[in-house]
Amino acid sequence: HGLSLATSGDYRRFRMDSGRRRSHTIDPRTGQPLEAAAASVSVLAQSCMDADALCTVLMVLGPEAGSAWAGARDVAALWRLRDGGERMTPALAAMLED
């Protein structure tokens, strides 16, 4: 497809604080470290800069709101969830069918 791939997540860079997983990513809505349901999100985009920005946005939004946001904008994304599951946008699913 000639696209770039970027991944954001806290599966490697985090700290535990009073039993809570604290991400290195700051949620701009709260100013606090992100407490994410997803371990990571990967995005395919025309440029690596776009993919990087989009996967950070989608990590902050989380799999529920992020999936709706990405779906409305035809963003190809895949979330790896902490429970072992995955969530994929329709744009990425269509790419995998090609």
C-alpha positions as CSV (number, residue, x, y, z in Angstrom):
1,H,0.0,0.0,0.0
2,G,3.0,2.3,0.2
3,L,2.1,3.6,3.7
4,S,4.0,4.4,6.9
5,L,3.3,2.6,10.2
6,A,3.6,4.0,13.7
7,T,2.6,2.6,17.1
8,S,1.9,4.3,20.4
9,G,1.5,2.4,23.7
10,D,2.6,2.0,27.3
11,Y,3.3,-1.7,27.3
12,R,7.0,-0.8,27.7
13,R,7.2,2.6,29.3
14,F,5.0,3.0,32.4
15,R,5.3,3.0,36.1
16,M,3.1,1.6,38.8
17,D,1.7,4.1,41.4
18,S,-0.4,2.7,44.3
19,G,-1.4,-0.3,42.1
20,R,-2.3,1.9,39.1
21,R,-0.5,1.7,35.8
22,R,0.7,5.2,34.9
23,S,1.6,5.8,31.2
24,H,4.3,8.1,29.9
25,T,1.6,9.6,27.7
26,I,-0.2,12.6,29.2
27,D,-3.9,13.0,28.6
28,P,-4.3,16.7,27.5
29,R,-7.9,16.7,28.7
30,T,-6.8,16.0,32.3
31,G,-3.1,16.9,32.4
32,Q,-2.6,13.5,34.0
33,P,-0.8,10.3,32.8
34,L,-3.1,8.2,30.6
35,E,-4.8,5.2,32.2
36,A,-5.5,3.3,29.0
37,A,-7.6,0.2,28.3
38,A,-5.3,-0.4,25.3
39,A,-1.7,-1.5,25.5
40,S,-1.0,0.0,22.1
41,V,-2.5,1.4,18.9
42,S,-0.9,1.2,15.4
43,V,-1.8,3.4,12.5
44,L,-1.1,3.3,8.8
45,A,-0.9,6.7,7.0
46,Q,0.6,8.4,4.1
47,S,3.5,9.8,6.1
48,C,5.1,8.5,9.3
49,M,4.6,11.9,10.9
50,D,0.8,11.6,10.3
51,A,0.8,8.0,11.5
52,D,2.7,9.0,14.7
53,A,0.3,11.9,15.5
54,L,-2.8,9.8,14.8
55,C,-1.7,6.8,16.9
56,T,-1.0,9.2,19.9
57,V,-4.4,10.8,19.5
58,L,-6.1,7.4,19.2
59,M,-4.2,6.1,22.3
60,V,-5.5,9.0,24.3
61,L,-9.1,8.6,23.0
62,G,-9.1,4.9,23.8
63,P,-10.5,2.0,21.8
64,E,-14.2,3.0,22.1
65,A,-14.1,6.7,21.3
66,G,-10.9,6.3,19.1
67,S,-12.5,3.7,17.0
68,A,-15.5,5.9,16.2
69,W,-13.3,8.9,15.6
70,A,-10.9,6.9,13.3
71,G,-13.8,5.2,11.5
72,A,-15.4,8.6,10.7
73,R,-12.1,9.7,9.2
74,D,-11.1,6.5,7.3
75,V,-8.0,6.0,9.5
76,A,-6.5,2.5,9.3
77,A,-5.8,1.5,13.0
78,L,-5.4,-1.5,15.2
79,W,-5.6,-1.5,19.0
80,R,-4.1,-4.2,21.2
81,L,-6.2,-4.4,24.3
82,R,-5.0,-5.3,27.8
83,D,-7.4,-8.2,27.9
84,G,-5.7,-9.8,24.9
85,G,-8.3,-8.7,22.4
86,E,-7.9,-6.4,19.4
87,R,-10.0,-3.7,17.7
88,M,-9.6,-2.8,14.1
89,T,-11.0,0.0,12.0
90,P,-12.9,-0.7,8.8
91,A,-10.2,1.0,6.8
92,L,-7.6,-1.4,8.1
93,A,-9.8,-4.4,7.6
94,A,-10.4,-3.3,4.0
95,M,-6.6,-3.1,3.4
96,L,-6.1,-6.6,4.7
97,E,-8.7,-7.9,2.2
98,D,-6.7,-6.5,-0.7
